[in-house]
Amino acid sequence: CKCNGGAVTPTPFAYDVKHWALGEQVSMKPHPRTAERYSLDEGCALADYNLTMDGSTGAITQVPGTAAHIEPFSIECTVTAHQTSTATFEAKVRIGMDWFAYGVPLLLFPLPTSFPASKAPGTWKDFAVRCAPNTAWLQVSSTGTLTKSGSIGTGGVMTEDASKAAQTGGVCVVSALHLPTGGKWQLRQAKVMAIWPQPWPSMSYQTSSVSVTLGEQLPILKLPVGTPGTLKPSEFFVACDTTPSLKWSYDSLLSTGLLEGYSVLEVAEDGGISISIAREMAAIFDSMASSGATRKKVTLNCGVWGIFPDNSLTPIKANLNIEILDDICWVSKSFKAYYSTDSSATSESTCRANCRRDNNCPSYLWTSNQCRRYRTHPTGSSVTAYNKVTNCTAEAACKDVQTGSWYQSGLYCPVAPDLFRGDSLYLKKGETPEETLYLSKYVSSIDGPVSGCSNGNWILRQADAEKDYIKLEAGEVELGGPALRCISGSIPFGVASCGQPNITVPDEGYAPVVVDDPYTSDPADYWLHPCECAPPAWGMEKPVNPESFESVPGQSGNQFTPAPFELVAGQFVCPAKE
């Protein structure tokens, strides 16, 4: 909104539902207060009962100088908060006044709690209570105070508030005899719902640790469904410690967690957590010092607090660790290249940071107090430098596995998020089903015991179409093929040069594209087929587009899954074949 973008939406608010006894002073306020101007619907009858609303605060009170109404009533009004000229929000306010009342229509008895009755002036006696379903644990004293005792029952009650629905309790009527001043004994009744809540003792998500890269969105983390009749939290709050130290905040109105002002997660009403990292958060990684092949990351150690609708119930907590990884990786590789010098870099960390931000920098090396940027070429000098892998996400970057076995070695590319193992599932397609292999993290509780494997290792499994189960949208992966090998330690991302371009005569119907190797004197010494990649020896000089150069993963041999791109938008109809 600060940048004149997006849409302004109103902030929700509400009034507490209150029941008052005749003679009490009414006082109700909106929570939270969101505007400086409030209005009522034309059918609102507040003034009929000596009540009014402050148009600047939304507070509802007795009209100054008037007496409280002497007869029971119940009214409902619509209050509109005008936050801006276009952003408004409506909320219902319900006010009930009776001969006696318990403040609210829904009574929660989580602890040895009591609810005293507010009563109209006069003499009161013979209080009694009856409920349906039978609620033997609810007792009423001679003064009208409601308490609980004994053991919990089995019957339940549905409520308008879904967070408290199906809890143990009943719909109850409290009765008493009332002698008003100068009057006769009268039977008075008040209707309430009494609930003995059974809160969740604890909560946990499907996994307590996840890893996500800039630009990625993880499958939603869901809370398991609780035992029927138990009370789940109605609100959630997320608090996090960060490494390195960064500013974390949680917006309770939007249910959004923010890191340095960037959205990281959103919590749904049912407690499900959606984790999505915008690429704009790259600004955080640009400011972090690092060197060599170390991948930058931010770690969040979070506590997700579940808060119950009654403040007397102790909140419960689930632990959640979130690892946010940079979408640019660095891999140490040996190759032949020419270099240029970045004179603005005074250290390896600034040398790498400058190369990270520059689309025209494919690799770097800090040597002899000098920042060098390398571009591969077959006539250059041999060097070992750090190659930049762009779009280094679990959805795009492949792993370079080398085991010494020809059919197990090669590039394994991601096919699905693997939420429960905390990484991605990788696949290497073979010429035969036996040569098609999966690479995943090993978790003993999921994979079962495997000889020589420890938690955190990588495991190679043969694909088995009948036993393998992959559910992309939920991040669920079950592999039933035989385990072939365990690999300890980290597996590098694949970085390689493109192969030799196709220099044959183009097929009929293709327009030839003629390009030149800028490092040779011969003109037009390479012809590039439309379906071929420019060899890395050409670098990022014309006619090669830097974006195209960086889109080819190293060590891929031009065998990789490219990022999606838009071919056409809107209506599109293929012409009839002639």
Sequence and secondary structure as in RCSB ss.txt:
>XXXX:A:sequence
CKCNGGAVTPTPFAYDVKHWALGEQVSMKPHPRTAERYSLDEGCALADYNLTMDGSTGAITQVPGTAAHIEPFSI
ECTVTAHQTSTATFEAKVRIGMDWFAYGVPLLLFPLPTSFPASKAPGTWKDFAVRCAPNTAWLQVSSTGTLTKSG
SIGTGGVMTEDASKAAQTGGVCVVSALHLPTGGKWQLRQAKVMAIWPQPWPSMSYQTSSVSVTLGEQLPILKLPV
GTPGTLKPSEFFVACDTTPSLKWSYDSLLSTGLLEGYSVLEVAEDGGISISIAREMAAIFDSMASSGATRKKVTL
NCGVWGIFPDNSLTPIKANLNIEILDDICWVSKSFKAYYSTDSSATSESTCRANCRRDNNCPSYLWTSNQCRRYR
THPTGSSVTAYNKVTNCTAEAACKDVQTGSWYQSGLYCPVAPDLFRGDSLYLKKGETPEETLYLSKYVSSIDGPV
SGCSNGNWILRQADAEKDYIKLEAGEVELGGPALRCISGSIPFGVASCGQPNITVPDEGYAPVVVDDPYTSDPAD
YWLHPCECAPPAWGMEKPVNPESFESVPGQSGNQFTPAPFELVAGQFVCPAKE
>XXXX:A:secstr
 TTS S       B   EEEETT   EE  BS   S EEE TT  GGGGTEEE TTT  EEE TT    SS EEE
EEEEEEESSSS EEEEEEEEEEESEE BSSEEE SSS EE  EE SSEEEEEEEEEES  TTEEE TT  EEE S
   S EE  SSGGGTTEEEEEEEEEEEEE TTS  EEEEEEEEEE   B S    S SEEEEETT B   B    
  TT B  SEEEEEEEEES   EEEETTTTEEEETTEEEEEE TTS EEEB  GGGHHHHHTS   TT   EEEE
EEEEEEE SSTTS  EEEEEEEEEE S EEEEEEEEEEEEE TT  SHHHHHHHHHH TT  EEEEETTEEEEEE
E TTSEEEEEEEEESS STTT  EEE  S TTT EEEEEEEEEGGGTEEEEEE  SSGGG EEEEE  HHHH   
TT  TT EEEEE  TTT EEEGGGTEEE  S EEEEE S   B          S   TT   EEE  TTSSSTT 
EEE TTS   GGGTTSTTS HHHHHTS TT TT S      S  S        
